[in-house]
Amino acid sequence: MIGKTLFKRLQKSTLLLLVLLVACTSEKKPGASNHVTTDSAPYELLLIADKDWLKTADGTVVMEILNSNILGLPQPESNFKVMSINPVAFGKTFQGFANIIQLDINSKYPEASFKVAHDLYAHPQTIVYLTAPDGKAMAELVIKRQHQIIDLFNNAELKRERAVLRKTYSDKAKREIKQQFDCTLYAPKDINAVKKGKDFLWASSNQIDNRLNICVYSYPYTPEDFSEQRFIAIRDSFMRENIKGNEANQYVKTNPEFVYIRTTTFEGRTVIEARGLWEMKNDMMGGPFVSYSQVDSVNNRVIVTEGFVYAPEKKKRLFIRQLEAAIQTLELP
């Protein structure tokens, strides 16, 4: 009797083990619902293309676009760190990249085409496929789609960063922003020093060599003030009042020669996006900033969230991108 019972248990255990083995094997297939986690560094881009073609005039154009610089930084820094490999080299070693772009030039294609896929080999992953009948058509396709390509990969990276921030964030900054503005925002964990003003909050990491800052401020909504033309004047009025230097004549202001402003949309809301350089008037301090202005229709006001960096002699791409992801987490009432 004991032997039969043990035999039945072994049968059930063996069946369960087989089910688990089949399930684990199926997870590794491209296109399955579960995948291995991507393992590339932030803002790394894997380019799959013929390396000899990349040395041609058309290929050089493509490389220049993929290596283009971020707007609004004080020194040139590319959007991505690009690694190129030949198509035959693309195997499991490279399938864990989060950002992949593949170029296929072949006369079998009647015209150039653009396609996007997600999570094919790993998660989270964005893959852009570009096909063209010849090199000239490929270069023209990349030129035509350059902003879309760069935005696709940048937005994917920002989305990943937002997911991280919602798990690990500054409790103090979140609490103070909620109390003053009835909004939720997930700032990087090290941002714990908070200073408040009228309709204004400044949160900082207070580090000497790479200081990360987030500002939130609000003003009554009018169509005239909620505009690209009025952005710098409104920003400078808040900064002059609330962020000052050691001397009475020192305060933060926008460098008007290096600012890029556009009206766009984010998660269905109209946003005035600005990025550029800030400076301390009558001092040597300065650095990059990124700002989102949007309407809080419940309270008939404009909410501005901004991240700015002070990190002299350091690369600033990762800092400013982390702050941009943070201000994108804003949840209005």
C-alpha positions in Angstrom: 0.0 0.0 0.0 2.8 2.3 0.9 4.7 1.4 -2.3 1.6 2.3 -4.4 1.1 5.6 -2.7 4.8 6.5 -3.1 4.6 5.5 -6.8 1.6 7.8 -7.4 3.4 10.7 -5.7 6.4 10.2 -7.9 4.2 10.2 -11.0 2.7 13.5 -9.9 6.1 15.0 -9.1 7.5 13.9 -12.5 4.5 15.3 -14.3 4.8 18.6 -12.5 8.6 18.8 -13.3 7.8 18.2 -17.0 5.2 21.0 -17.0 7.7 23.4 -15.4 10.5 22.5 -17.8 8.2 23.1 -20.8 7.1 26.4 -19.3 10.6 27.6 -18.8 11.6 26.6 -22.3 8.7 28.5 -23.9 9.6 31.7 -22.0 12.9 32.0 -24.0 11.2 31.9 -27.4 11.1 35.3 -29.2 7.6 36.8 -29.1 6.6 35.0 -25.8 4.8 37.0 -23.1 7.7 36.6 -20.6 11.4 37.4 -21.4 14.7 37.7 -19.9 15.5 41.2 -18.6 17.6 43.5 -20.8 21.2 43.9 -19.6 22.6 46.8 -21.5 23.6 50.1 -19.9 21.3 53.1 -20.2 21.4 54.9 -23.5 23.4 52.2 -25.2 22.3 51.6 -28.8 23.1 48.4 -30.8 23.4 49.1 -34.5 23.2 46.0 -36.8 24.5 46.9 -40.2 27.2 46.1 -42.7 30.3 47.7 -41.2 31.9 48.3 -44.6 28.7 50.2 -45.8 28.8 52.3 -42.6 32.2 53.7 -43.9 30.6 54.9 -47.2 29.3 58.4 -47.6 25.7 57.2 -47.1 26.7 55.2 -44.1 28.6 58.1 -42.6 25.4 60.2 -42.7 23.5 57.5 -40.8 26.2 57.3 -38.1 26.3 61.1 -37.7 22.5 61.1 -37.0 22.7 58.2 -34.5 25.6 59.9 -32.8 23.8 63.3 -32.7 24.1 65.4 -29.5 21.5 66.1 -26.9 20.0 69.6 -27.0 20.6 71.9 -24.1 23.8 70.6 -22.6 26.8 72.9 -22.0 29.2 70.5 -23.8 28.6 68.0 -26.7 27.2 64.7 -25.5 25.6 62.2 -27.8 22.1 60.9 -27.3 23.4 57.3 -27.3 26.6 55.3 -27.1 26.4 53.4 -30.4 27.9 49.9 -30.8 27.8 48.5 -34.4 28.0 44.8 -35.4 27.6 42.9 -38.7 24.3 41.1 -39.1 26.0 37.7 -38.9 27.3 38.5 -35.4 23.9 39.1 -33.9 23.2 36.2 -31.5 22.3 35.6 -27.9 25.3 37.7 -26.7 23.7 40.9 -28.2 20.0 40.0 -27.8 19.9 41.5 -24.3 20.3 45.0 -25.6 17.4 47.3 -24.7 17.8 49.5 -27.8 18.4 47.8 -31.2 18.3 49.3 -34.7 18.8 47.0 -37.7 19.6 48.2 -41.2 19.0 45.8 -44.2 20.0 47.0 -47.6 18.9 44.6 -50.4 17.6 45.1 -54.0 14.8 42.7 -53.2 13.0 45.6 -51.4 10.9 47.7 -53.7 11.1 50.7 -51.4 12.4 51.9 -48.1 10.4 50.9 -45.0 10.3 51.5 -41.3 9.0 49.1 -38.6 9.1 49.0 -34.8 9.0 45.9 -32.5 9.0 45.6 -28.8 10.3 42.9 -26.4 11.2 40.4 -29.1 14.3 38.9 -27.3 14.2 40.6 -23.9 12.2 43.0 -21.8 11.9 46.0 -21.9 13.2 46.3 -25.4 12.7 48.5 -28.5 13.8 47.4 -31.9 13.7 49.5 -35.1 13.9 47.7 -38.4 14.9 49.8 -41.5 15.0 48.2 -45.0 15.9 49.8 -48.3 16.8 48.7 -51.9 20.1 50.6 -51.8 22.4 52.7 -49.6 21.1 56.1 -50.9 17.5 55.1 -50.1 18.6 53.9 -46.6 20.3 57.2 -45.9 17.3 59.2 -47.0 15.0 57.0 -44.8 17.2 57.7 -41.8 17.3 61.4 -42.5 13.5 61.5 -42.9 12.9 59.5 -39.7 15.8 60.8 -37.6 13.7 62.6 -35.0 11.2 59.7 -34.7 14.1 57.2 -34.2 15.9 59.2 -31.6 12.6 60.0 -29.8 11.6 56.3 -29.8 14.8 55.2 -28.0 14.9 58.2 -25.7 11.3 57.8 -24.6 11.9 54.1 -24.0 14.8 54.9 -21.7 12.8 57.6 -19.9 9.9 55.0 -19.4 12.4 52.6 -17.8 13.7 55.3 -15.6 10.2 56.3 -14.5 9.5 52.7 -13.5 12.7 52.7 -11.3 11.8 56.0 -9.7 8.3 54.8 -8.7 10.0 52.1 -6.7 12.9 54.1 -5.3 12.3 57.8 -4.7 12.6 60.6 -2.2 9.9 60.3 0.4 10.5 63.8 1.7 10.2 65.4 -1.8 7.1 63.4 -2.6 5.5 64.4 0.7 6.3 68.1 0.5 5.2 68.4 -3.2 1.9 66.7 -2.3 1.3 68.9 0.7 2.0 72.2 -1.2 0.6 71.5 -4.7 -1.7 68.4 -4.2 0.4 66.7 -6.9 2.5 63.6 -6.9 6.0 63.5 -8.2 8.7 60.9 -7.8 12.1 62.5 -7.4 15.5 60.7 -7.2 16.1 59.3 -3.7 19.0 61.6 -2.9 17.0 64.7 -3.3 16.0 65.4 0.3 16.8 69.1 1.0 13.6 71.2 0.5 13.0 74.9 0.4 9.6 76.5 -0.1 8.4 79.8 -1.3 5.1 81.3 -2.5 3.7 78.8 -5.0 7.3 77.4 -5.3 9.2 74.4 -4.1 12.9 73.6 -4.6 14.3 70.2 -3.7 18.0 69.4 -4.0 20.5 66.6 -3.4 22.8 69.3 -2.0 25.9 67.5 -3.2 28.9 69.6 -4.0 30.2 68.0 -7.2 27.0 66.8 -8.9 23.9 68.5 -7.5 20.5 67.4 -8.8 17.6 69.8 -8.3 13.9 69.7 -8.9 11.6 72.7 -8.8 7.8 72.8 -8.8 5.9 76.1 -9.2 2.5 77.2 -10.3 0.7 80.4 -11.5 -2.9 81.2 -12.6 -3.8 79.9 -16.0 -4.4 82.3 -18.9 -3.9 81.4 -22.6 -1.4 84.4 -22.9 0.9 83.2 -20.1 0.7 79.5 -21.1 2.8 80.0 -24.2 6.3 79.5 -25.5 6.8 83.2 -25.8 6.2 83.8 -22.1 8.1 80.9 -20.7 11.5 82.5 -20.1 10.0 85.6 -18.4 7.9 83.5 -16.1 10.7 81.1 -15.3 13.1 83.9 -14.5 10.7 85.7 -12.2 10.3 82.6 -10.1 14.0 81.8 -10.1 15.1 85.3 -9.2 12.8 85.3 -6.2 13.5 81.8 -4.9 17.0 80.6 -5.9 19.7 83.1 -5.0 23.5 83.0 -4.5 25.6 84.1 -1.6 25.4 87.8 -2.6 22.3 90.0 -3.0 22.9 90.5 -6.7 23.2 86.7 -7.4 20.3 84.7 -8.7 19.4 81.9 -11.1 18.4 83.0 -14.6 17.9 81.4 -18.1 20.6 81.8 -20.7 18.4 83.0 -23.6 21.0 82.1 -26.3 20.8 78.4 -25.4 17.2 77.5 -24.8 15.0 75.2 -26.9 11.2 75.4 -26.4 8.4 73.5 -28.1 4.8 72.7 -27.5 4.2 68.9 -27.5 2.0 66.3 -25.8 2.8 63.8 -23.0 0.3 61.2 -21.9 -2.5 63.0 -23.7 -1.7 66.4 -22.1 -0.4 69.5 -23.8 3.0 70.4 -22.5 5.4 73.3 -23.1 8.8 71.5 -23.0 11.9 73.6 -22.6 15.5 72.6 -22.2 18.7 74.7 -22.2 21.2 76.3 -19.9 20.8 78.2 -16.6 23.3 80.4 -15.0 23.9 82.2 -11.7 23.8 85.9 -12.4 27.1 87.6 -11.3 28.7 84.2 -10.5 30.4 81.4 -12.4 27.8 78.7 -11.7 25.6 77.2 -14.4 24.4 74.0 -16.1 21.5 72.4 -18.0 17.8 72.3 -17.2 14.7 70.6 -18.6 11.2 71.9 -17.9 7.6 70.8 -18.5 4.7 73.2 -18.1 1.1 71.9 -18.2 -2.4 73.0 -17.2 -4.0 71.8 -14.0 -7.6 72.2 -15.2 -9.1 71.3 -11.8 -7.4 74.3 -10.1 -7.2 76.5 -13.2 -3.4 76.9 -12.9 -0.2 76.0 -14.7 2.1 73.6 -13.0 5.7 73.8 -13.9 8.1 70.9 -13.1 11.8 71.4 -13.7 15.0 69.5 -13.2 18.4 71.3 -13.3 21.9 70.1 -12.8 25.1 71.5 -11.3 28.0 69.2 -12.0 31.1 71.1 -13.2 33.5 69.2 -15.3 31.2 66.1 -15.4 29.2 64.5 -18.1 25.6 65.4 -17.6 23.5 63.2 -19.9 22.5 60.6 -17.3 21.8 63.3 -14.7 19.5 65.4 -16.9 17.7 62.3 -18.3 17.1 61.1 -14.8 15.6 64.4 -13.8 13.5 64.5 -17.0 12.1 61.1 -16.1 11.3 62.4 -12.6 9.3 65.4 -13.8 7.5 63.2 -16.2 6.1 61.2 -13.2 3.9 64.3 -12.2 0.4 63.3 -11.4 -2.0 66.2 -11.4 -5.1 66.4 -9.0 
